[in-house]
Amino acid sequence: MLSDPSAHPIPQFAARRVRGAEAVVEQDHRRPVKVIIRLVFFMLAFNERGVLDADAIMRQAGAAFDTLHPQTRSKGSTVLDTQSRFVVSGGRWKPTPVLEAEIRAAALGKQKCPVLK
């Protein structure tokens, strides 16, 4: 979807922002064992045809990289440039503890979840 978003529209998501989650799962003999390293929650924007806004994802990724480096001030300035922090925060969401547990269970195959067709 990221390399050619227009070739993979999802009509159910037309003109919407959708919450997503990414889990890195450890496997043992092809069976999920535990969620490791990270569990990331993000927002995806789709246009009126249901095409993913890949540019928004790239802007958020770039802004996230920018936040890794401390922002410097000009001599005597009391103003910090925090634009990147706002871009990044607009692309993230935080689930309730119950929802996060359900997402972890789904990532491990312990709970069924809807599949897009």
N, C-alpha and C positions, 0 to 999 in steps of 0.2 A: 504493500500500500504506500509506503514512503517513496519508493523509487518512481512510481507512476500512479499517483492517487486517482486520476481521472479514469483509469482502467478498472478501478475497484470501488465503485460507488456503493454506499449502503443506504438505500432509500428510507429505511426506518429512522435514520439519524439526520435526515434532511433539515437544514437550518437549525441545528441544535448543537449544544455543548454537552458532551457525554463524559461521565466519570469513568476512568479506567484504572486498572491495577496491573502491576508487573511483579511477578515473584520469581526469584531464582530458587530452584528446587533441587536438592541433592537426591540422586537416585541410587538404588542398590539393586543390581540385576534388573534394570529397567522399571523398577517400581519406585514411586516417590517415597522418600523417607522423611525429609524435613525441609522446611523453608529456611534457606541459609543466605548469608551475605546481605540480601536486601529485599524489602517489600516496598515498592514505590507506588504512590497514588498520584494520578495526573488527570488533566482535563484534555479532551480532544474536541476541536471545533470542526463542524462540517458545513459545507455551503448548501444552497437551496436544492441541489441535485443529490446531496448525500455524499459528496466528495470530501475526503479528509483535507483539512488545511495544513499541509505539511510545512508551509512557510512559518506558521505560528509555532509549530513544534521546534523548528530550527531557531527561531528567535528566542524561545524559552531556554533551549539548550545553550545558546550563546550567552544569554543573560546569566544562566546558572554558572557558567565558566567565569564570567566577569566577577561574580560574587566571591569567588575563591581568592581573589587578590584584593588586599585592603585598598580602599579608595583613598587617594591622597588629596590633601587640601592645598590650595595655593597659599603662599605665605600670608599670614594675617587673615585668611578667610575662615569663617565659622560655618560655612555651608558644605555639606557632604553630598556627593552625587549618589543617590540611592535608587535611581531609575531601574537598574537591573534587578534589585530586590523586589520591586513591585511587579515587574514582568514575570519573574520566577514564581512569585506567590499567586499570580493569576492563573498559573498553569498547574497548580497543585490543590489537593483537597485532603481532608483528614477524616477517616471513617470513625464511627463510634467503635468502642471496644468490641461490641457484639458483632458488628458488621466485619470488622477486621478478622475476628475469629472465624466467621463464616467464609471469608475470602481465603484464609489460610487452609481451612478444611477443604475447600473446592480445589485449591492448588495441589493438595495432597491426594485428591481423588476420593476423599471421605464424604463429600457432599456434592450432589448433582447441581448443576447450574444451567441456565438456558443457553442454547447454542444459536448463533445467528445463521440464517440460511439465505 
